[in-house]
């Protein structure tokens, strides 16, 4: 009898240990954040560094289900806040302006939403949720804000099982700020409304114009007339796969022509800018994500699957290569998100062993 009891308790201990072992095996790894002077290292941080935004001395680093907010003072970086997105969607875009933070999110079916946060003394707090209510619209894939004007792209990602006219044509929405509240005022589609346009992939506010592109379709330019926005022109010679701007200066990547640049004049006309730089663009630039970032006279470019990042400088009416960046000594599989500020380049990277990085590069 005594031995039977001992065997019984031994079996209980073995079963308990097995259950504990299985539980530990199934549990998600805990993210490990390491902050150094020239970089932030994040282990088990899915997508960390794929989207980067800045606001004053804060840096927003996006992962798939979380935003890490850092404060950067000189060479010192500290963690300010973590915003958990696990219950609201996967991160699609980040835009910060005028004391507000806007996060574009997408659910498992491709339906988008935008959540607004407001900064108080200690943290960013959720204040409003924007939804259009259209399935698989990808609403919030890109966001642009200037003063009382906000543009939100909805480039659409319909499931292949759906057979509908003009699938994935995409659109964008115009919001105006009235008394501190953002109100939708207009919605636009591309001029031809063709399927697979993904119109609204990139939305830009440039001085007095709104510029919208899709997936390798001609650039659309809108201007404000009387009381509403209207289509001003369709630039058939400008067909970007990716595009960025600073003010009225633009850089874009064309699958046919490579890297191109132009300035937009006050009347909406286009003046070309020369690119005098020998760049190895390899497979091109990624269609979605932050593969370009600009300041007044500099631009940062990462190629698709590339191991280097190019820093260009605008000298007169010509872009020249100022520096090739390959931050860190870690074996990078690719550089992901980019953000250029007047002081430094912020570069997200993912190494071949799955560790994510945010690099700080002075120039």
N, C-alpha and C positions, 0 to 999 in steps of 0.2 A: 504493500500500500504506500509506504513512504517513497519508494522509488517511482511509483506511478505519479505521485504528486510532483516530484521533482521533474519528471519528464514533461508533465503538463505545463509547469511554469517555464521550462526551457523552450517548449514550443511557442508559448505566448511571447517570450522575448524575441525569438527568431522572427515570428510574424510581424511583431511591432517594428523591428529593425527593418524588415523588408518594406513595410508600408512607408516608413520614414524615408528610406532610400529612394523609393519610387516617387514620393512627393518632392524630394529635393531634385530629382532628375527632371520632373515635369515643370518645376518652377522656373519662371523667366529669370535670366541672369540680372543681377542688380547693376545698374549703370555706375561706372566708376569714372569720375571727373577729376582730371589733374590739370591744374592751372600753373603755367610757367610764364616767364617774361615775354617770350616770343611766340608762344602758342598755347592752345588749350587742347588736351588730349581727352578723348571720351571713348571708353571701352563699353561695349554692349549698349551703344546709343544709336538706335536704328535711324539712319538718315541724317545724323548730326552734321551740320555744315552744308547741307544741300541748298538751303535758302538763307541769305544773310541780309539784314537790314540794320540801319543805324538811326539813332535819334539823339541829338546832343551828345552826351558822353556815354550813351548806352548802345550796346550791340545785341541784336536779336539773332539768335542762331536757331534755325529750324531743324527739327527731326520729323519723323513721320507722325508721331503722336505727342510731341512735346516741343515747347519753345524754351530755350535757355536764354535768360536776359543777364548780360554782363555789364558791369561798369568799368570803363577804361580811363584811368587817370595817369597820364605820362606812360610809364612802362609797367604800371601796376594794373592788374585785372582782378576783379572780384565778382563773384556770383551775386546778382541782385534778386533774381526771382526765377522760379520755374513755373510755366503755365502748362498744365496737363490738359491734353486734348483727347484723351482716350475715349471719352463718352460722347464726343461731339463730331468726330470725323478725322480724316487725315489732312495734314497741312498741304496747301496748294500755293499760297502766296502770303507775303507779309508787306504791309505798308504802314509807316509811322509818320504822322504830320500833326502839327499844332496841338500837341498834348493828347492825341488819340492814336490808338493802335488798331489796325484793321487786319484780321486774319481771314484769308480765303481758305475754306475747308471743303472737303468732298467726302461723300459717303461711299459705301462699297458698290453702289449702283451707278455712281457718276453724277449724282445730284449735288449741287453746290450750295453753299451758304457763306455769308460773311459775318463775322462776329466783331463788334467794336468794343474796345477797352479804353478806359480813361485812367490817366496817371494821377494818383494822389501822392501823399508824401512818402509812402512806404511800399506801394505796389501798384501794378496795373490791375484794374478791376473791370469785370465784364459789365457792359451797360446796355448793349442792344444787339439784336440778331436780325440780319437781312436775309430774306429768302424770297425767291420769285415763285417757287412752287412748281417748276417745270422739271419733269424727270430727266435725269442724265444730261442736264444743261451745262455742267461744269462751271456754274456761276461762281465767280470769285477767283478764276484762274489767273487774273491779273487785275491790279488796282492802281489807279492814278488819282492824285489829289492835288489841287491847287486852289488856295483860298476857299471859296464857297462852291467849288465845282469838284465832283467826284465821278470818275468813270470806272465801271466794273465790267470786265469781260466775261463772256459766257460762251466759250468756244465749242462746247458740246462734245460728248463722247458716248454716242449711242452704242448699245450692245449690238453685235453682229447679227443676233437673232431677230432684231427688228427690221422689218421691211417697210419703210415709209418714205414718201417723197422728201427730197432735200435733207436727208439724214446727215447730221454733223455739219450743217451749214454754219451754225454759230451766230452770235449776236453780241451787242454790248448795250449797257444801260447808262443813262445819265442821271445823276442825282444832284440836287441843289440843297445847300444848307440854308434853312429858314428858321431863324430864331434858335439856332443851336441844334436843330434836328435835321437829319438828312432825309429828303423826300425825293422819290423817283419821279422824273419828269418826262423822259423820253426813252424809247428803245429803237435800235437800228439794226438792220441786216445789211449784208453786202449788196452792192448794186445788182449783181446777177443772181444772188441767192442760189448758189450751186451746192450740191452735196459734197461733203468732205472738204469744204473751205476752212472749217474751224475758225471762222471769222470771230474776232475778239480775242485771239490768242495773245496779242500785244496791244495794249491801250496806252496812249501817251498824250499828255497835255503839253503843248509847246507854244508858249506865249499866248497868242489869241486863237490857236488852232487845236483841234483834237485829231490825232493821227491814230488810225487803227489798221492792223494787218491781220492776216490769217496764216494758213499753212501754204506758203508759196503761191499767194494770189496778190494782185496789184494792191498797192497801198492806197487807202482811202483817207481823204482829208476833209474835215468838217469845220465850218465857221459859224459864229453866232450872228444871226441876222434878226433884227427887230426883237422878238421875244423868244426865239427858239434856235436850236442848232439845226443846220442843214448841210447836206453834202456839197462841198465846194469843188472837189476834183477827184478823179481816180487816176493815179499815176501809173500808167501801164508799163513804164520802163523801170519801175522800182518794185521788185517782187521779192520781198525778204522772207527768208526762213527764220531769221532772228533779227531783232532791231533794238537799239537803245538810243538815248539822246541825253544831252545836257543843254537846256534852253532850246535854241533853234539849230543846234549842231547835232547831226545824226550819224551813226554808224550802223551798217546793216550787212548781213551775210546773205548772199544769193547763191543758190546751188549752181547757177549758170555762170555767174560773173565773179564769185568769190567775195572778198571783203570790199565794201564800197562805202562812200561817205558823201554827204551833202549838207548844205545849210538851207533853211527855209526862210525866205525873205518876208518882210512885213505884208506884202500883197499875196503871199501864199505860193509864189513861184519858187523853183528849185535851182540852186547853184551847186555844181559838183565841187567836191574837195578831193584833192589828190592823195593817194596812199602810196608813199615811197618807203615801203618796208618789205623785206624778204621774209615772209612768214610761212612756216610749214603748218598749214591748216589741216593736214592729214585727212581725216574722214569728214571734216567740216565742223560746224558748230551744232550743239544739240538744239533741237527744236523747242523743247520745253525746259524751263529752268533758267538760271542766271549764268549765261556764258559770256556776257559782256556787261561792263559797268563803266560809267563815264563821270568825270568832273569837267570843269571849265576847259582845261587844256590837256587832259590826260584820259586815256582809255585802257581798260584791262580786258584781256580776251583769253579765254580758255577753249581749247579745241576739244572735240568729241573724243573721249578716251585718251587725251593727250597727257604727257608727263611734264609739260611746261606751260607757263602762263606768260603772255606777252604784255608788256607795258608800252603803250604808244604815247607820243607827245605831239600835240598840234603846234606846229611852227608856221606862222603865217597861214597859208592856205594849203598846208601839206602835213599829213601824218607821217611821222618817222618813228622807227623803233628806238626806244630809249633804253630798254632793259629786258632781258629774259629772266624770268623768275622761276626757280625750282626750289621752293622753300622746304627746309628740313632735310634731314638725311634719311628719313624713313622711306622704305620702298613703296612709292605711291602707285596705285593702280589707276587712279584718275583724280583730277581736281574737279570739284563740283560747283558749289556756290561761290560767287564773287561779289565783293562790294568795295568800291573805290571811294575813299574820302580824300580831302585835300592833304591830309597828313600821312596816310598809309593805305596799303592794300590789305584787305581782309580776304583770305582764301580758304575755302573749305576743301578738305581732301580726305580720301578714303584709301587706306593702304591695302595691300594684297592680303593681309591677314585679318581684314575687317575692322581695324581700329580707325576711328574718325578723328580728324584734326581741324582746328581753326588756327591758321597761321597769321601772324602780324608781320607785314613786310614794309619797312620804311623806304621811301624813295626820294 
